[in-house]
Amino acid sequence: MLEQFKKHLDKFIKISDDEFVEITGYFERQRLKKKENLLTEGQICKANYFVLDGILQKFFINEKGVQQTTEFAIENWWMTETFSYINQKATAFYIQAVHPTEVLVIRKQAYDELLEKHPALEKYFRMVYQKAYAAAQMRIKFLYEYSREELYLHFLKDQPAFLQRVPQYLVASYLGFTPEYLSEIRKKNLS
């Protein structure tokens, strides 16, 4: 699975095999069970997670006690709670495995050392964060621009394989509506 991480890095930066071996020394591998939490509300986020296999979700519990999913990470995507991670402040979010999941974990101190000793990784993480920021901007635009049904249909067209892997109640949570409403949309568009 580390070859997968190397291929991912190679899309953004060029590093030697020797440097890659040194870089991987900053990471730990962790296997998670379905619904196992990496982070819970009130904790300080002390790590960044690269998904090797499986799916992570980030969510918060709103004032009505309803889970609101804000982000997913599948293979070759990163997830952290950025505000808590950068500022080392308590989080209002959870990070949880949707399915059994394997991740590479880099703790904050190791991350800081990695960037100092391997400047190419500074460029890599800048590029990853830029892509993530652009995707978040587009998601916000779609939330304002599309009706709920249009939002689902856009997501279905854009990410069909992803939708097959994630339980429908989590898709509904991510898109901002109830599982029942999602079921109605799906029925309407299948007929």
NUZAVO-904549 format. One record per atom (N, C-alpha, C): x, y, z; chain; atom name. Coordinates in pm, whole numbers, plus 50000, padded with zeros to 5 digits. Example, Ala and Ser with C-alpha at 12.3 -4.5 7.8 and 13.67 -1.06 7.14 Angstrom:
R:c1:c2:c3:koltor:vodren
R:51319:49431:50780:A:N;
R:51230:49550:50780:A:CA;
R:51320:49670:50780:A:C;
R:51285:49775:50708:A:N;
R:51367:49894:50714:A:CA;
R:51290:50003:50787:A:C;
end
This chain:
R:c1:c2:c3:koltor:vodren
R:50081:49879:50000:A:N;
R:50000:50000:50000:A:CA;
R:50085:50127:50000:A:C;
R:50209:50117:50044:A:N;
R:50295:50235:50041:A:CA;
R:50328:50275:49899:A:C;
R:50327:50178:49805:A:N;
R:50348:50211:49664:A:CA;
R:50237:50305:49616:A:C;
R:50118:50282:49666:A:N;
R:50003:50367:49634:A:CA;
R:50030:50511:49678:A:C;
R:50085:50528:49798:A:N;
R:50117:50661:49848:A:CA;
R:50226:50725:49763:A:C;
R:50326:50645:49723:A:N;
R:50434:50698:49638:A:CA;
R:50378:50744:49504:A:C;
R:50290:50666:49443:A:N;
R:50228:50706:49315:A:CA;
R:50149:50835:49331:A:C;
R:50083:50848:49444:A:N;
R:50007:50970:49470:A:CA;
R:50101:51091:49481:A:C;
R:50207:51077:49556:A:N;
R:50304:51186:49569:A:CA;
R:50362:51224:49433:A:C;
R:50391:51122:49351:A:N;
R:50451:51145:49219:A:CA;
R:50363:51229:49127:A:C;
R:50234:51234:49153:A:N;
R:50144:51317:49072:A:CA;
R:50170:51466:49097:A:C;
R:50229:51497:49211:A:N;
R:50248:51636:49251:A:CA;
R:50394:51679:49255:A:C;
R:50481:51589:49302:A:N;
R:50622:51622:49320:A:CA;
R:50707:51503:49279:A:C;
R:50835:51528:49258:A:N;
R:50928:51420:49227:A:CA;
R:51025:51403:49343:A:C;
R:51028:51282:49397:A:N;
R:51122:51249:49504:A:CA;
R:51186:51114:49471:A:C;
R:51305:51094:49520:A:N;
R:51376:50968:49495:A:CA;
R:51317:50858:49584:A:C;
R:51349:50735:49549:A:N;
R:51304:50622:49630:A:CA;
R:51363:50629:49771:A:C;
R:51487:50671:49781:A:N;
R:51550:50684:49913:A:CA;
R:51480:50790:49998:A:C;
R:51448:50903:49934:A:N;
R:51378:51008:50007:A:CA;
R:51239:50960:50049:A:C;
R:51173:50884:49962:A:N;
R:51040:50831:49997:A:CA;
R:51048:50742:50120:A:C;
R:51150:50657:50126:A:N;
R:51166:50569:50243:A:CA;
R:51182:50654:50369:A:C;
R:51261:50759:50360:A:N;
R:51280:50848:50475:A:CA;
R:51148:50917:50513:A:C;
R:51074:50962:50413:A:N;
R:50946:51030:50436:A:CA;
R:50847:50938:50507:A:C;
R:50840:50813:50464:A:N;
R:50743:50721:50525:A:CA;
R:50772:50695:50672:A:C;
R:50893:50721:50715:A:N;
R:50928:50707:50856:A:CA;
R:50853:50805:50946:A:C;
R:50795:50909:50890:A:N;
R:50719:51007:50967:A:CA;
R:50573:50963:50990:A:C;
R:50534:50857:50921:A:N;
R:50395:50812:50924:A:CA;
R:50379:50683:51002:A:C;
R:50257:50663:51053:A:N;
R:50217:50536:51115:A:CA;
R:50099:50484:51032:A:C;
R:50086:50353:51026:A:N;
R:49969:50292:50961:A:CA;
R:49868:50259:51070:A:C;
R:49742:50280:51038:A:N;
R:49637:50249:51135:A:CA;
R:49518:50188:51063:A:C;
R:49466:50081:51118:A:N;
R:49345:50017:51066:A:CA;
R:49228:50054:51157:A:C;
R:49117:50087:51094:A:N;
R:48998:50128:51168:A:CA;
R:48883:50034:51137:A:C;
R:48802:50009:51237:A:N;
R:48679:49932:51217:A:CA;
R:48570:50027:51168:A:C;
R:48466:49971:51111:A:N;
R:48351:50049:51069:A:CA;
R:48299:50130:51189:A:C;
R:48277:50259:51166:A:N;
R:48227:50356:51265:A:CA;
R:48324:50386:51379:A:C;
R:48450:50347:51363:A:N;
R:48551:50381:51464:A:CA;
R:48591:50527:51446:A:C;
R:48600:50599:51556:A:N;
R:48634:50741:51552:A:CA;
R:48785:50763:51560:A:C;
R:48833:50854:51477:A:N;
R:48969:50904:51488:A:CA;
R:48972:51032:51571:A:C;
R:48858:51101:51572:A:N;
R:48847:51229:51642:A:CA;
R:48703:51244:51688:A:C;
R:48685:51298:51809:A:N;
R:48550:51326:51858:A:CA;
R:48543:51469:51907:A:C;
R:48422:51520:51912:A:N;
R:48399:51657:51958:A:CA;
R:48467:51680:52093:A:C;
R:48532:51795:52107:A:N;
R:48600:51830:52231:A:CA;
R:48747:51794:52235:A:C;
R:48790:51704:52147:A:N;
R:48932:51668:52140:A:CA;
R:49008:51772:52057:A:C;
R:49139:51767:52067:A:N;
R:49226:51847:51981:A:CA;
R:49276:51755:51871:A:C;
R:49262:51798:51747:A:N;
R:49308:51718:51634:A:CA;
R:49461:51725:51627:A:C;
R:49526:51610:51642:A:N;
R:49672:51607:51647:A:CA;
R:49733:51534:51530:A:C;
R:49651:51503:51427:A:N;
R:49704:51427:51315:A:CA;
R:49631:51460:51186:A:C;
R:49696:51423:51077:A:N;
R:49642:51433:50942:A:CA;
R:49639:51290:50889:A:C;
R:49533:51253:50816:A:N;
R:49512:51115:50776:A:CA;
R:49505:51102:50624:A:C;
R:49584:51010:50571:A:N;
R:49581:50979:50429:A:CA;
R:49514:50843:50414:A:C;
R:49407:50836:50336:A:N;
R:49331:50712:50322:A:CA;
R:49398:50620:50220:A:C;
R:49440:50504:50268:A:N;
R:49495:50400:50180:A:CA;
R:49384:50313:50125:A:C;
R:49287:50282:50211:A:N;
R:49175:50196:50171:A:CA;
R:49056:50228:50261:A:C;
R:48937:50243:50200:A:N;
R:48818:50271:50278:A:CA;
R:48771:50415:50261:A:C;
R:48690:50458:50358:A:N;
R:48630:50592:50352:A:CA;
R:48622:50650:50493:A:C;
R:48662:50775:50504:A:N;
R:48643:50852:50627:A:CA;
R:48536:50956:50603:A:C;
R:48467:50992:50710:A:N;
R:48375:51105:50702:A:CA;
R:48404:51200:50817:A:C;
R:48380:51329:50791:A:N;
R:48388:51431:50895:A:CA;
R:48247:51484:50915:A:C;
R:48205:51496:51040:A:N;
R:48070:51545:51068:A:CA;
R:48067:51616:51202:A:C;
R:47957:51687:51223:A:N;
R:47929:51745:51354:A:CA;
R:47785:51709:51389:A:C;
R:47751:51724:51515:A:N;
R:47614:51700:51561:A:CA;
R:47551:51838:51581:A:C;
R:47443:51866:51507:A:N;
R:47383:51999:51517:A:CA;
R:47298:52013:51644:A:C;
R:47241:52132:51663:A:N;
R:47166:52162:51786:A:CA;
R:47043:52074:51804:A:C;
R:46996:52011:51697:A:N;
R:46881:51919:51705:A:CA;
R:46926:51776:51730:A:C;
R:47057:51756:51742:A:N;
R:47109:51622:51765:A:CA;
R:47125:51540:51639:A:C;
R:47122:51607:51523:A:N;
R:47132:51539:51394:A:CA;
R:47276:51547:51343:A:C;
R:47324:51434:51294:A:N;
R:47459:51428:51236:A:CA;
R:47459:51499:51101:A:C;
R:47553:51595:51084:A:N;
R:47567:51668:50958:A:CA;
R:47705:51642:50901:A:C;
R:47710:51564:50793:A:N;
R:47838:51530:50730:A:CA;
R:47887:51647:50645:A:C;
R:48013:51684:50663:A:N;
R:48069:51797:50589:A:CA;
R:48173:51754:50487:A:C;
R:48227:51632:50501:A:N;
R:48336:51593:50413:A:CA;
R:48353:51441:50415:A:C;
R:48396:51388:50302:A:N;
R:48437:51248:50292:A:CA;
R:48580:51244:50240:A:C;
R:48650:51137:50271:A:N;
R:48781:51111:50212:A:CA;
R:48786:50964:50173:A:C;
R:48815:50939:50045:A:N;
R:48832:50803:49995:A:CA;
R:48980:50782:49967:A:C;
R:49013:50670:49907:A:N;
R:49153:50638:49879:A:CA;
R:49225:50755:49811:A:C;
R:49345:50780:49859:A:N;
R:49433:50886:49808:A:CA;
R:49386:51027:49841:A:C;
R:49297:51040:49936:A:N;
R:49254:51172:49984:A:CA;
R:49299:51185:50129:A:C;
R:49317:51309:50169:A:N;
R:49356:51343:50305:A:CA;
R:49234:51389:50384:A:C;
R:49241:51371:50516:A:N;
R:49140:51430:50603:A:CA;
R:49204:51469:50735:A:C;
R:49163:51585:50781:A:N;
R:49196:51632:50915:A:CA;
R:49090:51733:50953:A:C;
R:49092:51781:51075:A:N;
R:49006:51893:51112:A:CA;
R:49101:52011:51119:A:C;
R:49107:52084:51011:A:N;
R:49212:52183:50988:A:CA;
R:49220:52290:51096:A:C;
R:49109:52347:51138:A:N;
R:49113:52454:51239:A:CA;
R:49176:52403:51368:A:C;
R:49128:52288:51414:A:N;
R:49181:52230:51537:A:CA;
R:49327:52189:51521:A:C;
R:49361:52132:51408:A:N;
R:49497:52083:51381:A:CA;
R:49597:52198:51381:A:C;
R:49565:52305:51311:A:N;
R:49657:52419:51300:A:CA;
R:49667:52495:51432:A:C;
R:49552:52519:51497:A:N;
R:49549:52603:51617:A:CA;
R:49560:52524:51747:A:C;
R:49555:52390:51737:A:N;
R:49558:52303:51855:A:CA;
R:49453:52346:51958:A:C;
R:49330:52362:51905:A:N;
R:49213:52396:51987:A:CA;
R:49112:52282:51976:A:C;
R:49024:52273:52073:A:N;
R:48922:52168:52074:A:CA;
R:48834:52179:51949:A:C;
R:48791:52065:51899:A:N;
R:48710:52059:51778:A:CA;
R:48563:52040:51810:A:C;
R:48480:52078:51715:A:N;
R:48336:52052:51722:A:CA;
R:48300:51936:51629:A:C;
R:48400:51873:51567:A:N;
R:48377:51771:51466:A:CA;
R:48418:51631:51513:A:C;
R:48373:51535:51435:A:N;
R:48412:51395:51449:A:CA;
R:48476:51354:51315:A:C;
R:48573:51266:51321:A:N;
R:48624:51197:51202:A:CA;
R:48606:51049:51230:A:C;
R:48537:50982:51138:A:N;
R:48496:50844:51162:A:CA;
R:48511:50760:51035:A:C;
R:48544:50633:51052:A:N;
R:48551:50539:50939:A:CA;
R:48409:50500:50899:A:C;
R:48379:50511:50770:A:N;
R:48248:50469:50719:A:CA;
R:48245:50317:50706:A:C;
R:48355:50259:50662:A:N;
R:48375:50116:50645:A:CA;
R:48506:50082:50713:A:C;
R:48544:49955:50722:A:N;
R:48681:49927:50766:A:CA;
R:48777:50005:50675:A:C;
R:48869:50075:50736:A:N;
R:48953:50171:50663:A:CA;
R:49096:50161:50712:A:C;
R:49190:50180:50620:A:N;
R:49331:50186:50656:A:CA;
R:49385:50322:50618:A:C;
R:49456:50385:50711:A:N;
R:49509:50519:50688:A:CA;
R:49657:50526:50724:A:C;
R:49724:50624:50662:A:N;
R:49855:50666:50708:A:CA;
R:49830:50787:50797:A:C;
R:49893:50789:50912:A:N;
R:49873:50895:51011:A:CA;
R:50004:50971:51025:A:C;
R:49994:51104:51018:A:N;
R:50110:51186:51049:A:CA;
R:50070:51284:51159:A:C;
R:50138:51272:51271:A:N;
R:50110:51358:51387:A:CA;
R:50167:51498:51361:A:C;
R:50114:51596:51431:A:N;
R:50149:51737:51408:A:CA;
R:50299:51760:51418:A:C;
R:50362:51711:51522:A:N;
R:50505:51733:51539:A:CA;
R:50585:51668:51425:A:C;
R:50546:51547:51387:A:N;
R:50614:51478:51276:A:CA;
R:50592:51553:51145:A:C;
R:50472:51606:51127:A:N;
R:50439:51684:51007:A:CA;
R:50529:51806:50997:A:C;
R:50541:51879:51107:A:N;
R:50627:51998:51108:A:CA;
R:50772:51962:51076:A:C;
R:50822:51852:51135:A:N;
R:50959:51808:51108:A:CA;
R:50974:51764:50962:A:C;
R:50874:51694:50911:A:N;
R:50877:51647:50772:A:CA;
R:50891:51764:50676:A:C;
R:50812:51868:50696:A:N;
R:50816:51983:50607:A:CA;
R:50950:52056:50616:A:C;
R:51007:52058:50735:A:N;
R:51135:52126:50752:A:CA;
R:51249:52048:50683:A:C;
R:51246:51917:50693:A:N;
R:51355:51835:50637:A:CA;
R:51335:51799:50490:A:C;
R:51212:51808:50442:A:N;
R:51181:51770:50303:A:CA;
R:51097:51881:50238:A:C;
R:51162:51985:50189:A:N;
R:51091:52100:50132:A:CA;
R:50994:52065:50018:A:C;
R:51021:51958:49947:A:N;
R:50929:51919:49839:A:CA;
R:50791:51886:49893:A:C;
R:50786:51839:50018:A:N;
R:50657:51807:50078:A:CA;
R:50577:51934:50110:A:C;
R:50648:52043:50133:A:N;
R:50580:52173:50153:A:CA;
R:50501:52205:50027:A:C;
R:50561:52187:49910:A:N;
R:50493:52211:49783:A:CA;
R:50376:52113:49766:A:C;
R:50401:51987:49798:A:N;
R:50296:51885:49786:A:CA;
R:50173:51923:49868:A:C;
R:50194:51953:49996:A:N;
R:50079:51986:50082:A:CA;
R:50011:52115:50039:A:C;
R:50087:52212:49990:A:N;
R:50026:52334:49937:A:CA;
R:49932:52300:49822:A:C;
R:49978:52214:49732:A:N;
R:49896:52178:49617:A:CA;
R:49772:52098:49660:A:C;
R:49789:52009:49756:A:N;
R:49674:51931:49807:A:CA;
R:49572:52024:49872:A:C;
R:49619:52116:49955:A:N;
R:49527:52209:50021:A:CA;
R:49459:52302:49919:A:C;
R:49530:52342:49815:A:N;
R:49467:52425:49713:A:CA;
R:49354:52349:49644:A:C;
R:49378:52223:49611:A:N;
R:49274:52142:49547:A:CA;
R:49154:52125:49641:A:C;
R:49182:52099:49768:A:N;
R:49074:52081:49865:A:CA;
R:48995:52210:49884:A:C;
R:49065:52322:49888:A:N;
R:48998:52451:49903:A:CA;
R:48909:52481:49782:A:C;
R:48961:52454:49664:A:N;
R:48882:52476:49541:A:CA;
R:48757:52387:49541:A:C;
R:48772:52263:49582:A:N;
R:48657:52172:49589:A:CA;
R:48554:52222:49690:A:C;
R:48602:52272:49804:A:N;
R:48510:52326:49906:A:CA;
R:48436:52449:49853:A:C;
R:48506:52533:49778:A:N;
R:48440:52650:49718:A:CA;
R:48329:52608:49623:A:C;
R:48357:52508:49541:A:N;
R:48256:52460:49446:A:CA;
R:48138:52398:49519:A:C;
R:48164:52326:49626:A:N;
R:48054:52267:49704:A:CA;
R:47964:52376:49759:A:C;
R:48022:52481:49812:A:N;
R:47942:52592:49865:A:CA;
R:47860:52656:49753:A:C;
R:47922:52676:49638:A:N;
R:47850:52732:49524:A:CA;
R:47730:52644:49488:A:C;
R:47752:52513:49479:A:N;
R:47644:52422:49443:A:CA;
R:47533:52424:49548:A:C;
R:47569:52436:49676:A:N;
R:47467:52441:49782:A:CA;
R:47376:52562:49766:A:C;
R:47432:52672:49720:A:N;
R:47353:52793:49699:A:CA;
R:47280:52793:49565:A:C;
R:47343:52736:49465:A:N;
R:47293:52747:49328:A:CA;
R:47187:52644:49291:A:C;
R:47202:52522:49341:A:N;
R:47115:52412:49300:A:CA;
R:47003:52388:49400:A:C;
R:46891:52339:49348:A:N;
R:46786:52288:49437:A:CA;
R:46840:52160:49498:A:C;
R:46775:52107:49598:A:N;
R:46822:51983:49662:A:CA;
R:46825:51868:49561:A:C;
R:46723:51861:49477:A:N;
R:46718:51755:49377:A:CA;
R:46831:51772:49275:A:C;
R:46853:51894:49229:A:N;
R:46961:51921:49134:A:CA;
R:47097:51888:49195:A:C;
R:47111:51916:49324:A:N;
R:47237:51887:49394:A:CA;
R:47264:51737:49393:A:C;
R:47163:51658:49423:A:N;
R:47180:51513:49421:A:CA;
R:47211:51464:49279:A:C;
R:47139:51513:49180:A:N;
R:47160:51469:49043:A:CA;
R:47300:51507:48993:A:C;
R:47346:51625:49032:A:N;
R:47482:51666:48998:A:CA;
R:47583:51570:49061:A:C;
R:47563:51541:49190:A:N;
R:47653:51451:49262:A:CA;
R:47650:51311:49199:A:C;
R:47531:51266:49159:A:N;
R:47515:51135:49095:A:CA;
R:47591:51130:48963:A:C;
R:47582:51238:48886:A:N;
R:47652:51245:48757:A:CA;
R:47804:51255:48776:A:C;
R:47846:51332:48875:A:N;
R:47987:51360:48898:A:CA;
R:48061:51249:48974:A:C;
R:47991:51181:49064:A:N;
R:48055:51083:49153:A:CA;
R:47975:50952:49164:A:C;
R:47938:50889:49052:A:N;
R:47850:50771:49062:A:CA;
R:47912:50654:49141:A:C;
R:48040:50627:49122:A:N;
R:48104:50516:49194:A:CA;
R:48109:50544:49344:A:C;
R:48135:50668:49379:A:N;
R:48139:50707:49520:A:CA;
R:48003:50684:49586:A:C;
R:47895:50723:49516:A:N;
R:47761:50707:49572:A:CA;
R:47727:50561:49597:A:C;
R:47785:50471:49521:A:N;
R:47760:50328:49541:A:CA;
R:47828:50275:49668:A:C;
R:47931:50345:49714:A:N;
R:48010:50298:49828:A:CA;
R:47965:50354:49962:A:C;
R:47889:50463:49959:A:N;
R:47853:50532:50083:A:CA;
R:47705:50507:50114:A:C;
R:47673:50474:50239:A:N;
R:47532:50454:50275:A:CA;
R:47449:50580:50242:A:C;
R:47327:50558:50196:A:N;
R:47242:50668:50152:A:CA;
R:47214:50771:50261:A:C;
R:47203:50727:50386:A:N;
R:47176:50824:50493:A:CA;
R:47293:50921:50509:A:C;
R:47418:50875:50479:A:N;
R:47533:50965:50486:A:CA;
R:47537:51059:50365:A:C;
R:47497:51008:50249:A:N;
R:47487:51094:50130:A:CA;
R:47386:51206:50158:A:C;
R:47272:51170:50215:A:N;
R:47169:51269:50248:A:CA;
R:47225:51372:50347:A:C;
R:47295:51325:50449:A:N;
R:47354:51414:50548:A:CA;
R:47452:51511:50482:A:C;
R:47534:51461:50392:A:N;
R:47633:51543:50321:A:CA;
R:47566:51648:50233:A:C;
R:47455:51609:50170:A:N;
R:47386:51701:50079:A:CA;
R:47287:51792:50151:A:C;
R:47268:51769:50279:A:N;
R:47187:51860:50360:A:CA;
R:47039:51831:50362:A:C;
R:47002:51705:50343:A:N;
R:46860:51672:50358:A:CA;
R:46842:51537:50423:A:C;
R:46716:51500:50447:A:N;
R:46688:51377:50520:A:CA;
R:46700:51255:50429:A:C;
R:46725:51139:50488:A:N;
R:46728:51016:50408:A:CA;
R:46595:50990:50335:A:C;
R:46485:51030:50399:A:N;
R:46354:51011:50337:A:CA;
R:46341:51096:50210:A:C;
R:46389:51219:50217:A:N;
R:46383:51306:50098:A:CA;
R:46473:51251:49987:A:C;
R:46588:51201:50024:A:N;
R:46677:51140:49924:A:CA;
R:46609:51020:49859:A:C;
R:46541:50942:49938:A:N;
R:46469:50826:49884:A:CA;
R:46362:50871:49784:A:C;
R:46291:50979:49815:A:N;
R:46191:51034:49722:A:CA;
R:46255:51078:49591:A:C;
R:46366:51147:49601:A:N;
R:46437:51193:49480:A:CA;
R:46481:51073:49396:A:C;
R:46535:50974:49462:A:N;
R:46584:50856:49389:A:CA;
R:46469:50784:49318:A:C;
R:46356:50768:49388:A:N;
R:46239:50703:49328:A:CA;
R:46189:50781:49207:A:C;
R:46180:50912:49223:A:N;
R:46131:51000:49117:A:CA;
R:46221:50990:48993:A:C;
R:46350:50982:49012:A:N;
R:46444:50982:48900:A:CA;
R:46470:50843:48842:A:C;
R:46423:50740:48910:A:N;
R:46436:50605:48857:A:CA;
R:46316:50570:48768:A:C;
R:46206:50641:48790:A:N;
R:46085:50608:48711:A:CA;
R:46075:50688:48585:A:C;
end
